[in-house]
Amino acid sequence: MDAYIYDAVRTPRGSTRKNGSLHDVEPVEMVKQLFAALQQRNSHLTPAIEDVILGCVTQLKDQGANIAKTAATYAGLPYSVPGMTITRFCTSGLDAISIAASKVHSVNHDVIVAGGVESVSRVPMFSDEGAWFANPKVSEETKFIHMGISADLMAHLAKLERQQLDSYSVRSHQRAAKATTENRFHRSMIPIRIDGKVVLSHDELIREDASLDKLTSLEPSFAPFLSAQQLATIQQEFTLGKEFPHVHHVGNSPSLADGAALLVIGNESAQQSLQQKPIAKIIGTLSIAEHPMLLLGGQAAAEKLLKKCNLTIEDMDVIEFYEAYAATAVKAMQDWHVDDHKFNPNGGVIATGHALGATGAMMLCSLLDELQHRNGKFGLVTLSGGGGVGTAMIVEKL
């Protein structure tokens, strides 16, 4: 695939509480500051940009009106840059990069900036009141359920115990805390400022004091989101004789976060206009959808992509797997028999937080950081999303 990554930047992830460090930062401002960082790193970038593609899940209010175009113009890019905003739930940020890769591969464009943005504290999740969330008739007929319920169901079907899920989640926090202490993300992370003053320079949701004892004391969270009709459908769909246990809670589920990420995507010809060599090549990318009641999209997309690229999971030096609840990650690790040291080596969104439409792009930034740190060759990033969707991408460090 004639598609390369020339640079990658992201914000720190901020808490979505009202006192979160990024609550007072408008989403267009986050993107503007990332553009400024990219321009500071490459003075030839701005005139070369032909489009901006951003993932954003909840596209209304501060994030409405095609935020990709709005943010690009607000950042000082030429009016000739059109801008496009996309959504595919949690995979949106990686999907934006996949679309950009396809466009530059086709040679219709040479340079596109792609990524994602989401300010959950300012534009809450589900506030767009889509039919899947707000219309019980539609959700029941299309077998759409809350992702926390999907995770509980997956844990039951995969015979995963709650202690396994809690232990994995503690591991995620410990690794993320260690990575922060060791400054593992310094290549891509850009501090965010208000009136020139830094308000956030690190992922602020990580809990250094996370422990198995603390997580064990937490009550399961998602039983109230399961209706009697949905339970009956699940029992029929998966031949369950009884109700399955609820094992996910706030400690082994992804916290929501504010954040943004931008990556410079170009073909080989872009080296001339950018006067810069790429840092990685995009080997392949694809999206699929599995059963809407299961969060299998990320794992299935990765497996299909590896096969298409004639690669194996053993060929991957780093795997960034979206921790859409602990069950999805634990299941993938078991199914793949993957080396523990290469699977989410710096923690995942259970610890760092999930910025919805930005997460896929932020995970790709972290993947590139870690490939550089350990001088690896191949990396895989993959995410699941609501309704069974999944997107995966394989890159090669240059």
N, C-alpha and C positions, 0 to 999 in steps of 0.2 A: 504494500500500500504506500503510495507516494504522499505520505502525510507525516509531519514531524512536529515535535513540540520544541519551541524556541525559548520559552520562558514560562514560569509558573509562579503566581503569587496568591496569597490568601490572607484574609483577616484572621485574628484570633477568634475563637468561638466565645460568644458572650451569653450569659444567663438570660433567660426570657422573663425573669421576674422584673417587676417594675423598677427595682434597684439594680438591675443588670447593667453592666458597664456600657453596653451598646444600645440601651433602650432609647437614649436621646439622639442617636445617630440615625438619620434617615437612610433607607437602603440605597438611594441614589448617591448619597454621600460616601457610603462604604465603597461602592463601585468607583466613584470618582477618585478616591484616595488610592485605590489599587491601580487605576490607569496612570496616575501620577508616578507611582513607584515603577511601573513598567517603562514609562517614558524616561524616567531618570536613569534607568539601567540601559536603555537603548534609544539614543536620540534620533534614530532613523525609523522608529516604529510608527509614529503617528501618520505620516503621509503614505505609509504602506498598507494601513488597515483598510480592508474593503467591506467588512461586515462585522457585526457584533451579535453573538447568539448567546442568550442567557437562559438558564433554567430557573423557574420561579413557580412554586406550587400554588400559592394563594394570590391570584392576580387581581387585587382590588385595592382601593384606597392608595396608600403610599406605594403599592406595588402594581397598581393598575396602569392602563394606558401605555402598554408596550414599554415596560421599564428598561428593556435593553436599548431601545432608541433614545428614550429620555435620558438615561444615565450616560450614554455615549456622548450626546450633545452637551449635557451638563458638564462632562469632563473635558470639553473643549475639542472633541473630535470634529472633523469637517462635516458639514450638513450632508455630504454625499454618502456618508456611512448610513445604511438603512436601518439595521437593527431588527432583531426578531426575538421574541420571548416564547419559550415553550414550556409545557408541563407534561410529565409522565410520573407524577407523584415523586417518590424518593429518588428515582433514577434520573431526574430531570437534568441535573448538572452534568452528569456523564453523557447523557443523551445530547446535550448541546454541543459537547466536544466531539461526539461521534458524527453529528451532522456537519460540523465544521471540517472534520477530517475527510468526509465524503466529498464536500464541496471543493477543497483544495486538491484532492486526488483527481477530481474530474477536470482540473486545470481551468475551470470557470473562474476560480479565485486563486490567488497566491497566498494571501495573509488574512486570517480571520482571528479575532479575539473571541474566545468562548469560555463559558464557565457558568456560574450561578450566583444567586443572591436570595436571601430570605431574612426578613426581620420578623420573627414569630412574636416578639414582644409587642410590636406595633401593629402587626396584621396577624391575628391569631389563626392557628390551624383550624380548618373547617368553617371559618367565617364566611367563605364564599357560598356555603350552603348548597353544595352540589347535590344532585339527585341521589347519588350513592350514600350520602350522609344524612340527607334531610327527608328522603322519600322512602318510607318503609316498604311500600309496594315494590318499588324498583329494586331496592337492595335485596329483598327476599327472592324476587323472581330471577335476579342475576347472580344469586348466591354470594353476595358481597357481605363480609363481616368485618368487625373491628380487627385490626392487625394484632392487637393483644390477644384476642380470642384465637386467631390463626396460630399465633406462637404457642399458646397453651395446647391447642390441638396437635401441632407438630411435635411438641414434647411428648405427648401421650403416644402418638403413632410411632415415634422413634424410640420409645421406652427410655426417655431421659428423666432422671430424678432431679428434684429441685436442688439438692446439694451440688450436683454437677453444674447446674446453671449458675448458682450463687458463687461457686468456686471460680468458674470462668470469669464472672463479672468482677470479682476481686482482682483477678489477674489483669483484666483490662485497665482498671484504675491504677494498679501498681506499675504497669508498664508505661502508661501515659504519664504518670508522675515522674518516673525515672527519665523518660525521654525529654520532659520539660526541664528537669534539673540539668540534664546533659546538653540542652540547647540543640536537640536533634532537628528542630524545624526552622533553624535560623535562615536557611536559604530561601524559603518561600514565605515565611510569616512576616507580615507588614503591620507594625503597630498602628492603631487607629487613634486619631487626635480630634479634639474639639478645641477650636480657637488656639491651635498650635500646641496644646498640652496633650500628652499621651494619656488616654483613658483606659486603654487595654493593650497589653503586649504579650499575653499568654492565654491559653485556653482556660477559662475560669471555672469550668464545671467539674474538673478533676478533683476527686476526693482522695488525698494522700492517706487518710485514716480509714479507708474502706477495709472492712474485715468480715470474715465469714459469720462471726457472732452477730454483727450489726445487721447483715442482710437476712440472717435466719429469723430475726425478730420481726421482720416486715410482713404485713398481711398481703395476700394476693390482691391485685388491683382490678381485674377485668371482668369478673363474673357479672357485675351489674350491666355490662354492655351486651350480654347474650340474652336474646329474647327466647321465649318458649318455642316460637316458630322456627327460629334459627337453630336451636338445639335439635329439634325434630329433623330438620333438613340435614344437619351434620350427622346425626345418628343413622339416617337412611343412606346418606352419601358414602359414609365410611364404615357401614355395618357395625356400629357401636351399640353394644347392649345396654349401656348405662352412660350417665354423664361423666365426662372426663375431668380430671382434677385441674384446678387453676394453680399454676406454679410461677407465673411472672408477676412482678411487682415493680415498684419504682427503682429498686436497686439493681435488678437484672434486665431492665428495659432501657432503651436510649432516652436520655434527657433531650428536651428540645433546646435549640440554640439559635442565636442570631449570628449571621456571618455571610461572607462572600468570597469568591475565588475567581481569578481570571487566568487563562492560559493563552499563549500566543501559538496558534496553529498555522502551519504553512507547508507548502510542498518544497521540493528540492530547489526550485527556482527562487524561492523566497530568500535564500541566502544572499542573493545579489542585492535585493532592495533593503534587506535588514542589515546587511554587512555583518552577519553573525552566523555562527554555526549552531545547528540544533543540539539540544541536550538529550533528546530521545526520539526514537522512531515509533510510530503507532503501527504495530504489526497487524492488528485486526480488532474489530469491534462488532458486536451484534446485540440485538434485543429480542426477547421472546416473552411468552406468557404461559404460565402453568395453571393449575386448578385455582380458581379465584379464592378458595377458602384456605389456601396454603401459601406460606411465604417461601416457596421453592424457586422463585424466578432467578435470584442471584446465583444460586448453586447450579441450576440447570443451564443458565446462559454461559457460565464459565466452562462447564463441561463441553457444551456444544462448540464454543469458540476454540478451546484447546484442540479439539478434534479437527476442526476446519483448518487450523494453523499448523497441523502436524506436530503439536507439542504436547507434553504431559505436565501434570501438576508438579512432577519432580524437576522439570526444567525451570520452574519459576523460582527465582531467588528471594522474592518478596511477594506476599499475597496480602492485599488490603481487602478484607471481606467485611461487608456492611453488617454490623451487629444489630440487625433488626430483631431485637430481643435475643437473649442468650441462646435459645434453642436452635436458631438458624446457624449460628457459628459453631456450636458444639456438634451439631449434626454433620456439618460440612467437614470439620476436622476428623471426625470418626470415619465418615464415608471415604474421604480422600487419603486417610492414613498419612497425613501431612506432618512434616517436621514442625515441632512446636515453635522453634526459634524463627521460622520464616512466616508464620501466620499471625498477622496483626502484631508485629514485634513491638510497636509503640502504642499498644492499646487501640481501642476503637470507639465508636460513638456511644457505647454504654458509658464510657468515662468522659470523652471529650464533648459529646453533644451532637445532636442531629439538626442541622440547619436546612432541612427539607430540600428545596431546590438547589441549594449550594453544596450539599454534602458530597455528591459524586465528584465534583470538581475539586473539593477540598481533600478528599481521599486520594485523588490522583496526585495532588501536590505532595502529600505525605509519602506516597509511594516513590515519587521521584527523589525526594529528600533521602529516603532510606536506601534506595539503590545507589545513590551517590556515596552515602556514608559507608556502606559495606562493599562498594565497588562491585555490585552485582550486575547481571546482564539483563535477565528477563523479569518483568513484574506483571502481576495480574491485579486488576481492581474490578470488583463486581458488587452489585447491589440488587436487593429485592425491593419491590414496591407494592402498594395496595392493588388488590385485584389480581394478584399472581404474576405481575410483570417483573422483568429482570433485564439488566443491561450489564455487559462485561466488556473489558478492554484489556488487551495485552500490549505492553510497550517494551522496547529494547533500549537500554541506556547506551548512549554513544560516547 
